């Protein structure tokens, strides 16, 4: 399900899906004039914006000996790890660069790119440094929010790791949506549009799951 698709189109945006960019056209002055798509369409354009994802800036850690693969590997308390799984003394990581075990995925390490995650991890990482020998696992429920064309989009958990999507409400006319995401039968995330109040119950359930889930 692509919940933002109707919102874009209702706002007058020409949204193209199931196609890729194969080339660009330019005028005699070198300025872009259009985009060529794999469907054969030619879309006029004055400006082109490319959004291709992100790569953690870990190059400066080359030769440091820490585990770096798609981000800095951390234990559940955000302590940076060596390749053998042991913790680097007095070193923690937080934010986009930190690959932290996620209880909702059975302990698989993920790096999350939302600013709320970075803020919460920063606080938890500081606590780990201050508590010394008794660090507390980071179990905050991942979340993000966005306002799109006047619609409030809110999400908790990890919808991207789900293997099942359950649409609880889909009211396009009133711009309301509620979707629950499950993995192997267990709730792993939820997303709403115009139904922010309904996320509280999902967050509570996800937090309970994270507290009780064994880490692989």
PASEBA-1860 file (N, C-alpha, C; in nm, 3 decimals):
! residues 216
1> XXXXXXXX> 0.084/-0.119/0.000/0.000/0.000/0.000/0.088/0.124/0.000 ~ 0.054/0.224/-0.084/0.124/0.350/-0.091/0.028/0.459/-0.044 ~ 0.019/0.485/0.089/-0.082/0.576/0.141/-0.067/0.719/0.093 ~ 0.052/0.759/0.049/0.071/0.897/0.007/0.029/0.921/-0.138 ~ 0.009/0.814/-0.215/-0.020/0.830/-0.357/-0.145/0.914/-0.384 ~ -0.261/0.882/-0.321/-0.380/0.964/-0.346/-0.362/1.109/-0.301 ~ -0.286/1.132/-0.194/-0.264/1.267/-0.145/-0.187/1.350/-0.247 ~ -0.084/1.291/-0.307/-0.007/1.362/-0.409/-0.095/1.397/-0.529
9> XXXXXXXX> -0.169/1.299/-0.575/-0.249/1.321/-0.696/-0.362/1.420/-0.671 ~ -0.421/1.416/-0.550/-0.526/1.512/-0.517/-0.472/1.654/-0.511 ~ -0.341/1.668/-0.484/-0.278/1.800/-0.478/-0.231/1.847/-0.615 ~ -0.260/1.768/-0.719/-0.224/1.809/-0.854/-0.087/1.768/-0.899 ~ -0.023/1.676/-0.826/0.111/1.630/-0.862/0.102/1.513/-0.960 ~ 0.179/1.521/-1.067/0.185/1.414/-1.166/0.280/1.306/-1.114 ~ 0.224/1.207/-1.048/0.305/1.102/-0.985/0.318/0.983/-1.079 ~ 0.440/0.945/-1.109/0.466/0.830/-1.197/0.526/0.716/-1.114
17> XXXXXXXX> 0.468/0.599/-1.123/0.521/0.482/-1.051/0.549/0.370/-1.151 ~ 0.619/0.268/-1.105/0.656/0.153/-1.187/0.729/0.194/-1.314 ~ 0.817/0.290/-1.298/0.903/0.334/-1.409/1.033/0.385/-1.351 ~ 1.133/0.398/-1.433/1.263/0.450/-1.389/1.311/0.556/-1.486 ~ 1.402/0.638/-1.440/1.462/0.741/-1.525/1.573/0.677/-1.607 ~ 1.568/0.697/-1.737/1.671/0.641/-1.824/1.765/0.747/-1.880 ~ 1.727/0.874/-1.868/1.814/0.979/-1.919/1.755/1.117/-1.898 ~ 1.835/1.219/-1.929/1.792/1.357/-1.917/1.814/1.429/-2.050
25> XXXXXXXX> 1.729/1.523/-2.080/1.748/1.608/-2.197/1.798/1.745/-2.152 ~ 1.879/1.808/-2.233/1.932/1.940/-2.200/1.928/2.029/-2.323 ~ 1.916/2.159/-2.298/1.915/2.256/-2.406/2.056/2.291/-2.450 ~ 2.065/2.383/-2.546/2.196/2.423/-2.598/2.284/2.486/-2.490 ~ 2.220/2.542/-2.386/2.297/2.605/-2.279/2.336/2.506/-2.169 ~ 2.301/2.379/-2.189/2.336/2.278/-2.091/2.237/2.261/-1.978 ~ 2.135/2.342/-1.974/2.034/2.331/-1.868/1.936/2.219/-1.900 ~ 1.893/2.149/-1.795/1.800/2.039/-1.814/1.667/2.089/-1.868
33> XXXXXXXX> 1.610/2.011/-1.962/1.480/2.047/-2.019/1.378/1.935/-2.006 ~ 1.426/1.815/-1.970/1.332/1.705/-1.960/1.395/1.579/-1.904 ~ 1.307/1.485/-1.870/1.349/1.357/-1.813/1.289/1.245/-1.898 ~ 1.371/1.149/-1.935/1.325/1.035/-2.014/1.300/0.916/-1.921 ~ 1.185/0.850/-1.937/1.147/0.739/-1.852/1.151/0.607/-1.927 ~ 1.160/0.498/-1.851/1.168/0.366/-1.913/1.039/0.328/-1.984 ~ 0.931/0.396/-1.955/0.803/0.372/-2.023/0.801/0.434/-2.162 ~ 0.903/0.515/-2.192/0.908/0.585/-2.320/0.857/0.727/-2.310
41> XXXXXXXX> 0.802/0.765/-2.195/0.753/0.901/-2.176/0.869/0.999/-2.164 ~ 0.842/1.121/-2.205/0.939/1.230/-2.195/0.871/1.341/-2.114 ~ 0.921/1.366/-1.993/0.858/1.463/-1.903/0.938/1.593/-1.904 ~ 0.876/1.704/-1.943/0.946/1.833/-1.939/0.986/1.867/-1.796 ~ 1.103/1.928/-1.780/1.150/1.963/-1.646/1.247/2.080/-1.652 ~ 1.231/2.173/-1.558/1.325/2.284/-1.543/1.427/2.254/-1.434 ~ 1.386/2.171/-1.336/1.472/2.134/-1.224/1.453/1.986/-1.197 ~ 1.559/1.916/-1.165/1.552/1.773/-1.132/1.612/1.752/-0.993
49> XXXXXXXX> 1.537/1.685/-0.908/1.584/1.652/-0.774/1.599/1.501/-0.763 ~ 1.717/1.454/-0.725/1.742/1.311/-0.710/1.744/1.276/-0.562 ~ 1.661/1.178/-0.523/1.659/1.129/-0.385/1.694/0.981/-0.391 ~ 1.818/0.948/-0.359/1.869/0.813/-0.382/1.906/0.740/-0.253 ~ 1.858/0.790/-0.140/1.890/0.724/-0.014/2.014/0.785/0.049 ~ 2.069/0.716/0.147/2.185/0.770/0.219/2.281/0.658/0.257 ~ 2.404/0.695/0.280/2.508/0.601/0.322/2.574/0.657/0.447 ~ 2.580/0.581/0.556/2.643/0.631/0.679/2.788/0.673/0.654
57> XXXXXXXX> 2.828/0.786/0.709/2.964/0.837/0.692/3.056/0.770/0.792 ~ 3.106/0.653/0.755/3.193/0.576/0.845/3.336/0.565/0.793 ~ 3.366/0.633/0.684/3.500/0.623/0.627/3.609/0.662/0.724 ~ 3.580/0.758/0.811/3.681/0.806/0.905/3.716/0.700/1.010 ~ 3.636/0.592/1.016/3.664/0.485/1.112/3.751/0.374/1.054 ~ 3.793/0.389/0.929/3.878/0.287/0.867/4.005/0.268/0.949 ~ 4.034/0.143/0.981/4.153/0.112/1.059/4.135/0.123/1.209 ~ 4.014/0.161/1.253/3.989/0.177/1.396/3.970/0.043/1.467
65> XXXXXXXX> 3.934/-0.060/1.390/3.911/-0.190/1.449/3.768/-0.217/1.490 ~ 3.679/-0.115/1.484/3.539/-0.137/1.523/3.464/-0.201/1.407 ~ 3.352/-0.265/1.439/3.270/-0.333/1.338/3.188/-0.230/1.261 ~ 3.216/-0.218/1.132/3.146/-0.121/1.047/3.099/-0.193/0.922 ~ 2.968/-0.203/0.906/2.908/-0.266/0.789/2.769/-0.208/0.772 ~ 2.756/-0.106/0.687/2.629/-0.038/0.674/2.598/0.050/0.793 ~ 2.700/0.081/0.872/2.683/0.159/0.994/2.770/0.099/1.103 ~ 2.776/0.167/1.216/2.856/0.120/1.329/2.775/0.018/1.409
73> XXXXXXXX> 2.828/-0.102/1.426/2.757/-0.206/1.500/2.757/-0.173/1.650 ~ 2.639/-0.184/1.711/2.623/-0.155/1.853/2.552/-0.271/1.921 ~ 2.570/-0.280/2.053/2.492/-0.376/2.130/2.360/-0.309/2.171 ~ 2.271/-0.379/2.240/2.141/-0.319/2.276/2.150/-0.192/2.360 ~ 2.265/-0.169/2.424/2.283/-0.050/2.507/2.357/0.061/2.433 ~ 2.375/0.044/2.300/2.437/0.143/2.213/2.589/0.151/2.228 ~ 2.649/0.051/2.293/2.795/0.046/2.299/2.850/-0.003/2.165 ~ 2.953/0.063/2.115/3.015/0.025/1.988/3.088/-0.107/2.006
81> XXXXXXXX> 3.082/-0.191/1.902/3.137/-0.326/1.910/3.259/-0.347/1.821 ~ 3.345/-0.438/1.865/3.450/-0.491/1.780/3.389/-0.602/1.694 ~ 3.456/-0.646/1.588/3.402/-0.755/1.505/3.372/-0.883/1.581 ~ 3.439/-0.908/1.693/3.412/-1.031/1.770/3.292/-1.017/1.862 ~ 3.226/-0.901/1.859/3.106/-0.880/1.940/3.132/-0.819/2.076 ~ 3.257/-0.799/2.113/3.287/-0.736/2.242/3.276/-0.584/2.229 ~ 3.247/-0.520/2.342/3.224/-0.376/2.342/3.354/-0.298/2.350 ~ 3.358/-0.185/2.277/3.471/-0.093/2.285/3.452/-0.010/2.411
89> XXXXXXXX> 3.546/-0.010/2.498/3.533/0.059/2.625/3.508/0.208/2.612 ~ 3.400/0.256/2.675/3.374/0.399/2.680/3.331/0.462/2.550 ~ 3.286/0.383/2.454/3.246/0.439/2.323/3.104/0.395/2.291 ~ 3.018/0.490/2.257/2.880/0.461/2.219/2.850/0.530/2.086 ~ 2.739/0.493/2.025/2.698/0.556/1.899/2.547/0.578/1.902 ~ 2.501/0.678/1.829/2.358/0.708/1.823/2.326/0.773/1.690 ~ 2.201/0.759/1.649/2.156/0.824/1.527/2.168/0.738/1.402 ~ 2.173/0.804/1.286/2.171/0.734/1.158/2.283/0.633/1.142
97> XXXXXXXX> 2.398/0.658/1.205/2.516/0.573/1.184/2.510/0.446/1.268 ~ 2.427/0.442/1.371/2.426/0.331/1.465/2.337/0.216/1.417 ~ 2.395/0.097/1.405/2.318/-0.023/1.373/2.296/-0.099/1.503 ~ 2.170/-0.093/1.550/2.135/-0.142/1.683/2.040/-0.261/1.671 ~ 2.056/-0.364/1.755/1.963/-0.478/1.751/1.820/-0.431/1.779 ~ 1.727/-0.476/1.696/1.587/-0.438/1.710/1.506/-0.557/1.760 ~ 1.445/-0.546/1.879/1.362/-0.656/1.930/1.250/-0.696/1.835 ~ 1.198/-0.601/1.758/1.086/-0.632/1.668/1.130/-0.719/1.551
105> XXXXXXXX> 1.260/-0.732/1.529/1.310/-0.817/1.421/1.390/-0.935/1.477 ~ 1.371/-0.964/1.604/1.441/-1.075/1.665/1.587/-1.047/1.693 ~ 1.624/-0.919/1.695/1.761/-0.881/1.725/1.845/-0.842/1.606 ~ 1.790/-0.847/1.486/1.866/-0.803/1.368/1.901/-0.655/1.382 ~ 2.023/-0.618/1.344/2.067/-0.480/1.357/2.015/-0.395/1.242 ~ 1.959/-0.280/1.275/1.911/-0.186/1.176/1.958/-0.046/1.212 ~ 1.982/0.034/1.110/2.008/0.177/1.129/1.883/0.252/1.086 ~ 1.829/0.334/1.174/1.705/0.406/1.146/1.735/0.554/1.123
113> XXXXXXXX> 1.677/0.611/1.018/1.712/0.746/0.979/1.617/0.856/1.023 ~ 1.535/0.831/1.125/1.441/0.934/1.169/1.501/1.015/1.284 ~ 1.473/1.144/1.287/1.536/1.230/1.387/1.489/1.194/1.528 ~ 1.365/1.146/1.543/1.319/1.107/1.677/1.405/0.994/1.732 ~ 1.443/0.902/1.647/1.529/0.792/1.689/1.665/0.844/1.735 ~ 1.719/0.940/1.662/1.849/0.996/1.698/1.844/1.066/1.834 ~ 1.736/1.140/1.858/1.722/1.210/1.987/1.712/1.110/2.101 ~ 1.628/1.008/2.084/1.609/0.909/2.190/1.736/0.827/2.212
121> XXXXXXXX> 1.804/0.792/2.104/1.928/0.716/2.119/2.037/0.801/2.184 ~ 2.040/0.930/2.154/2.140/1.016/2.216/2.127/1.018/2.367 ~ 2.003/1.026/2.414/1.977/1.024/2.558/2.018/0.891/2.619 ~ 1.981/0.781/2.549/2.014/0.647/2.599/2.163/0.621/2.598 ~ 2.232/0.670/2.495/2.377/0.651/2.487/2.448/0.722/2.601 ~ 2.401/0.843/2.634/2.459/0.917/2.746/2.438/0.841/2.877 ~ 2.318/0.783/2.892/2.289/0.705/3.013/2.380/0.584/3.024 ~ 2.408/0.520/2.910/2.498/0.404/2.910/2.638/0.444/2.959
129> XXXXXXXX> 2.687/0.558/2.914/2.819/0.604/2.958/2.819/0.635/3.108 ~ 2.709/0.692/3.156/2.703/0.734/3.297/2.683/0.616/3.392 ~ 2.614/0.511/3.346/2.588/0.397/3.435/2.704/0.299/3.439 ~ 2.796/0.309/3.348/2.916/0.226/3.350/2.887/0.079/3.332 ~ 2.898/0.001/3.437/2.890/-0.145/3.426/2.751/-0.202/3.418 ~ 2.647/-0.120/3.430/2.511/-0.175/3.427/2.425/-0.100/3.325 ~ 2.461/-0.104/3.197/2.384/-0.031/3.095/2.246/-0.090/3.075 ~ 2.152/-0.006/3.038/2.015/-0.048/3.015/1.990/-0.059/2.865
137> XXXXXXXX> 1.931/-0.169/2.818/1.902/-0.183/2.675/1.811/-0.071/2.624 ~ 1.837/-0.026/2.503/1.755/0.076/2.440/1.633/0.009/2.379 ~ 1.514/0.041/2.431/1.392/-0.025/2.384/1.284/0.073/2.340 ~ 1.322/0.197/2.310/1.222/0.293/2.263/1.161/0.244/2.132 ~ 1.030/0.261/2.118/0.961/0.218/1.997/0.992/0.318/1.884 ~ 1.045/0.271/1.771/1.073/0.363/1.659/0.946/0.434/1.614 ~ 0.960/0.557/1.572/0.843/0.632/1.525/0.887/0.741/1.428 ~ 0.793/0.786/1.348/0.818/0.902/1.264/0.686/0.971/1.235
145> XXXXXXXX> 0.693/1.094/1.190/0.573/1.167/1.154/0.604/1.259/1.037 ~ 0.500/1.295/0.967/0.513/1.388/0.856/0.377/1.451/0.828 ~ 0.378/1.573/0.783/0.256/1.640/0.738/0.265/1.657/0.588 ~ 0.170/1.599/0.517/0.175/1.598/0.371/0.044/1.649/0.314 ~ 0.051/1.760/0.244/-0.067/1.821/0.183/-0.180/1.838/0.285 ~ -0.145/1.876/0.406/-0.245/1.900/0.509/-0.289/1.775/0.583 ~ -0.236/1.660/0.548/-0.273/1.535/0.615/-0.162/1.496/0.713 ~ -0.202/1.449/0.831/-0.106/1.410/0.933/-0.076/1.260/0.924
153> XXXXXXXX> 0.049/1.229/0.887/0.093/1.091/0.876/0.177/1.059/0.999 ~ 0.141/0.952/1.068/0.213/0.912/1.189/0.237/0.761/1.183 ~ 0.353/0.717/1.232/0.383/0.575/1.229/0.464/0.536/1.352 ~ 0.442/0.415/1.400/0.522/0.360/1.510/0.568/0.220/1.469 ~ 0.678/0.175/1.531/0.729/0.042/1.500/0.811/0.040/1.374 ~ 0.815/-0.078/1.310/0.895/-0.098/1.190/0.810/-0.160/1.078 ~ 0.723/-0.081/1.016/0.639/-0.135/0.909/0.717/-0.202/0.796 ~ 0.839/-0.156/0.770/0.917/-0.208/0.657/0.956/-0.355/0.673
161> XXXXXXXX> 0.956/-0.407/0.795/0.998/-0.547/0.815/0.878/-0.642/0.818 ~ 0.759/-0.591/0.796/0.638/-0.673/0.805/0.626/-0.770/0.688 ~ 0.561/-0.883/0.712/0.527/-0.975/0.604/0.376/-0.981/0.582 ~ 0.302/-0.900/0.658/0.156/-0.895/0.642/0.107/-0.754/0.673 ~ 0.019/-0.702/0.589/-0.040/-0.570/0.606/-0.190/-0.583/0.627 ~ -0.241/-0.525/0.735/-0.384/-0.531/0.764/-0.441/-0.390/0.765 ~ -0.529/-0.361/0.670/-0.592/-0.229/0.660/-0.712/-0.227/0.754 ~ -0.704/-0.145/0.858/-0.812/-0.135/0.957/-0.915/-0.034/0.911
169> XXXXXXXX> -0.870/0.076/0.853/-0.962/0.179/0.802/-0.899/0.245/0.681 ~ -0.980/0.266/0.577/-0.933/0.336/0.457/-1.049/0.422/0.407 ~ -1.047/0.547/0.448/-1.153/0.642/0.415/-1.091/0.755/0.335 ~ -1.082/0.735/0.205/-1.013/0.831/0.119/-1.082/0.967/0.120 ~ -1.216/0.966/0.119/-1.290/1.092/0.114/-1.259/1.182/0.233 ~ -1.243/1.122/0.351/-1.215/1.199/0.473/-1.067/1.198/0.511 ~ -0.985/1.144/0.421/-0.840/1.140/0.439/-0.802/1.073/0.571 ~ -0.856/0.953/0.589/-0.827/0.876/0.709/-0.777/0.738/0.669
177> XXXXXXXX> -0.673/0.694/0.739/-0.615/0.564/0.711/-0.557/0.506/0.839 ~ -0.578/0.377/0.857/-0.517/0.306/0.970/-0.473/0.169/0.921 ~ -0.344/0.142/0.933/-0.288/0.017/0.884/-0.202/-0.044/0.995 ~ -0.219/-0.174/1.018/-0.137/-0.248/1.114/-0.046/-0.342/1.036 ~ 0.078/-0.354/1.080/0.177/-0.436/1.013/0.222/-0.549/1.106 ~ 0.226/-0.671/1.051/0.262/-0.787/1.131/0.377/-0.865/1.067 ~ 0.452/-0.932/1.150/0.562/-1.019/1.105/0.549/-1.151/1.180 ~ 0.530/-1.257/1.104/0.510/-1.390/1.162/0.397/-1.387/1.265
185> XXXXXXXX> 0.293/-1.312/1.233/0.174/-1.307/1.317/0.178/-1.207/1.431 ~ 0.292/-1.140/1.453/0.305/-1.045/1.563/0.311/-0.902/1.512 ~ 0.249/-0.812/1.585/0.248/-0.671/1.548/0.391/-0.616/1.548 ~ 0.429/-0.549/1.439/0.561/-0.485/1.433/0.552/-0.336/1.397 ~ 0.432/-0.289/1.362/0.421/-0.148/1.328/0.279/-0.107/1.296 ~ 0.259/0.023/1.289/0.128/0.077/1.253/0.148/0.214/1.190 ~ 0.058/0.250/1.102/0.063/0.380/1.035/-0.078/0.436/1.026 ~ -0.091/0.565/1.053/-0.222/0.630/1.042/-0.210/0.760/0.964
193> XXXXXXXX> -0.318/0.798/0.902/-0.334/0.931/0.844/-0.465/0.985/0.901 ~ -0.458/1.097/0.969/-0.578/1.156/1.027/-0.635/1.078/1.144 ~ -0.558/0.986/1.200/-0.605/0.906/1.314/-0.494/0.895/1.419 ~ -0.429/1.005/1.449/-0.314/1.004/1.539/-0.345/0.941/1.674 ~ -0.464/0.967/1.729/-0.499/0.919/1.862/-0.496/0.766/1.871 ~ -0.514/0.699/1.759/-0.518/0.554/1.761/-0.380/0.490/1.775 ~ -0.275/0.568/1.763/-0.140/0.511/1.770/-0.098/0.475/1.913 ~ -0.162/0.536/2.013/-0.121/0.511/2.151/-0.130/0.363/2.186
201> XXXXXXXX> -0.239/0.298/2.147/-0.257/0.156/2.178/-0.152/0.071/2.106 ~ -0.122/0.108/1.982/-0.019/0.034/1.908/0.118/0.051/1.974 ~ 0.150/0.173/2.016/0.279/0.198/2.079/0.294/0.116/2.208 ~ 0.185/0.110/2.286/0.188/0.033/2.410/0.213/-0.115/2.381 ~ 0.144/-0.168/2.281/0.160/-0.309/2.245/0.301/-0.337/2.193 ~ 0.354/-0.247/2.113/0.488/-0.265/2.058/0.594/-0.256/2.168 ~ 0.574/-0.165/2.263/0.670/-0.153/2.372/0.672/-0.281/2.455 ~ 0.553/-0.337/2.480/0.546/-0.462/2.556/0.616/-0.574/2.480
209> XXXXXXXX> 0.599/-0.575/2.348/0.665/-0.676/2.264/0.817/-0.660/2.273 ~ 0.865/-0.537/2.264/1.009/-0.515/2.268/1.068/-0.553/2.403 ~ 0.993/-0.528/2.510/1.043/-0.560/2.643/1.056/-0.711/2.663 ~ 0.968/-0.788/2.598/0.965/-0.932/2.621/1.033/-1.014/2.513 ~ 1.063/-0.950/2.397/1.116/-1.026/2.284/1.260/-1.071/2.311 ~ 1.291/-1.199/2.284/1.430/-1.246/2.298/1.514/-1.187/2.186 ~ 1.640/-1.157/2.215/1.731/-1.102/2.115/1.814/-1.215/2.057 ~ 1.812/-1.227/1.923/1.887/-1.333/1.857/2.036/-1.306/1.868
END
